[in-house]
Amino acid sequence: MGIQFDAAISTFTLQTARTTYRMRVDERGRLLHMYYGRRIGRGDLRELYPPADHGFSPDYYPCRRRRGVSPDVLPQEYTGCNVGDFRLSCLVVRDGMTGAAGADFLYDSHEITPGKYTLEGLPCAHDEDSEAETLYIRMKDPVTGLVLVLLYGVFARQDVITRAVRLENAGTAPLRLEKAASACLDLPFGDWDLVHFHGRHAMERKMERPPLPHAITTVSSTRGASSHHHNPFVILCDHTATEDHGLCYGVMPVYSGSHRTDIEVDQNGLTRLVTGLHDERFSWQLEPGESFTAPEVLLCCTPDGLGDLSRHYHTFLRRNICRSPFRYARRPVLINNWEATYFDFNTESICRIAEKAASLGVEMMVLDDGWFGKRDDDNTGLGDWFVNEKKLPGGLQPLIERVNALGMKFGLWVEPEMVSEDSDLYRAHPDWALTLPGRTPAMGRNQLVLDMGRPEVVDYLTQRLSTLLRENHIEYIKWDMNRNMSDVYSRALPPERQGETAHRYMLGVYKLLDRLTTAFPHVLFEGCAGGGGRFDAGMLCYFPQIWCSDNTDAIERLSIQHGTSFGYPVSCMGAHVSACPNHQTGRTVPLWTRAVVAMSGTFGYELDLGRLTDEECDQVRDQIKTFQRYYDVIQNGAYYRLSDPDRQPRYVAWQTVTDTESLVSLVLTHPEANARPLHLCLKGLEEDALYKVDELNVYGVTATPESGDNPASQVGAVCSGSMLMYAGYILPHLIGDAPSVQLHLTRLP
Ligand code: GLA
């Protein structure tokens, strides 16, 4: 396992527990991608790529007579620019003196080191357990002097390979990057489906799985955020792959800004994926001696289906991406006042919510938008991170003391990257906002985006937020970002560097987050961007949890959380129980079903608890106790999807499993008359182990028909893992509006 270089055949092998990744420096010094997939043994992969002359695919110059050796046909590890490979390109680089766009990289040297590389200014996977190895391959373009350093981090046990790219101008003329991708992945054969996660505000990460056409398919965002619309995580899976079988490749950028992944199926059936920063309006000046780093990408491959791929990412993100001390810590059950009060609150009304919440077992009170500046609606005040004393006389601390006296922690909402025109900050620094010269800007939620690429903006926010955190006993921050970036123009950059503005913005955000999360490690940070508009591995480096969606309707959340689960673990999905009729959809769902869905995330409440009946309050008390009882299996268990909305539109079901217990959750979304009871085949259990059905809770059923004679349906039944997985389990017959079930199994010793 690990990284090997076989000098005799100039071949690099990255070996993980179940996968092999191989590259070779060919006779001409180019780095060819030879293989990535399930583990293979010895053998000379050169034979897979015999010379073959393809019309209109140009040959390398030395092969011009013999023909048949073309950069347009051979699988490339990272492409050059404008030198005969007409497929998707990784790079566009222009010589500042001649204007020529061109680069053709030749192998220079390599280095293999223990541990994992880091990237300056960018988030990336870490290796606290010292299990990773790093490979640096240095390539050089002889004409421009541009050096390409390919970085590989190999986490062998976890079957994850990280990749990143550094471009260094070792020449004498300035260079201009117009595209600089993070990675290229060439799969020379196969029939692939693209699994991607699209959506919109309040309906994020809907899974879609089209087959790849002989064309270029793009998943991208130009919004300055990873976006609600196209999550940067994509999967290529074999056309026959299922949850449990089949070859799958995951590609997860560790980046939160504009991104682009293109996938091309070429003339020969080779599939090329190129991923990285979006190149629209992007450029980067590289003066002699300067370097540029493209963000990291997490690659994972498994022969065991989509479910196994998800579980690999869940473990990896939690262990090697999240850095927060909270990544494994027990997080508090919270109450957030947003959907309870919106902007209309004061110390007394917040304390009333907190008192009620404390009496039901809630552990933290989060004060959302509206506590600062002049902020009675969403038109004003962003940027003025000073307490609004009309609402909160004496500031935050008296409120916090009252909340703490109830035995609760206190958390606060902020949206630091934004500014309202009607704010003291904007009046003092209008040039700190991104706006185009001579144009009125497009407004999102009537607010502007700060130019986070300016060091003075980052310094100002560091100072202001640090003071806030030092002067008040705040134990949680919800970090929001409520519009996308248009009018991208920095007042601080010269004309030739304007193409750097959007990426510099992200670097500034990362710097600010790095400073604050390092200085205040005891604060639990939750990311948010109008819900899940920046739900990505870059943000997870700073935030162990992210608010999944502004859509709190439990039925809609089933689909959002289902899609999210393909790449991201339960421990990072912010989910709350909210009021009914739901504020986004008007739907009414039983209170317990709302809790079953929210429990598959970080769990909290977001409603006016004062309006609940006594019976509902008792339910809330029970829900919190249930969540706390199941906490370990929900948050730390391996996650299995038990339903596919396309195949079983009647219900959504999922299961988490640890060594000692398992919890199955199901919500019936479409009750049917005269239907067979639900028959579930469980997953992830030990075949020969015995499991006791120790809790079976059915919620929200309007009438309880016979549960049938199946002995396994009885609480107390003992069944083998193999029976539960292969013969299955019959649930009590459910009817009603969105009833739900939680089934808890304990493994017998
Ligand atoms: C965003 C968030 C919400 C809430 C509002 C406040 O939309 O996603 O949860 O915090 O902002 O303005």
Residues whose N, C-alpha, C, O or C-beta is under 5 A from the ligand:
A	BS01	GLA	W338 D368 D369 C528 A529 G530 G531 D550
